[in-house]
Amino acid sequence: MNGLAYSRLSRPSDQRQAMLRNLTTALLDKGRIETTLTRARATARMAERMITLAKRGTLHARRQALSYILDEDVVTKLFEDLGPKYQDRQGGYTRVLKLAPRRGDGAPMAIVELVS
């Protein structure tokens, strides 16, 4: 697969896609989320793609974003606030910070946040 890291996240494809959509929507809405490291990396990849669409700013790009992010308020925020904010930046819109392992099962935890 082109040498790209790919993880199934121990979920069937429909559940995995729904989980990533929800995590990406939460990240773009709140600006920062805490989750497991693997989910954080996958969420950061999708958030980068959505911000790149917002930088284009076309109607087609907005419809593509709406097909992935189901909350119209988040898409509006993405295109009106985040797109112009990162217009001069060539990628690297998100940051993944590792945290201590989760207490219950020892899963590696991380924070994903939008770079200011």
Protein Blocks (a to p, Z undefined) as FASTA:
>chain_A
ZZiacdeklpafklmmmmmmmmmmmmmmnopacddfklmmmmmmmmmmmmmmmmnopakl
mmmmmmmmmclklmmmmmmmmmmmmmmpggjjbccddddddfklopacddddddZZ
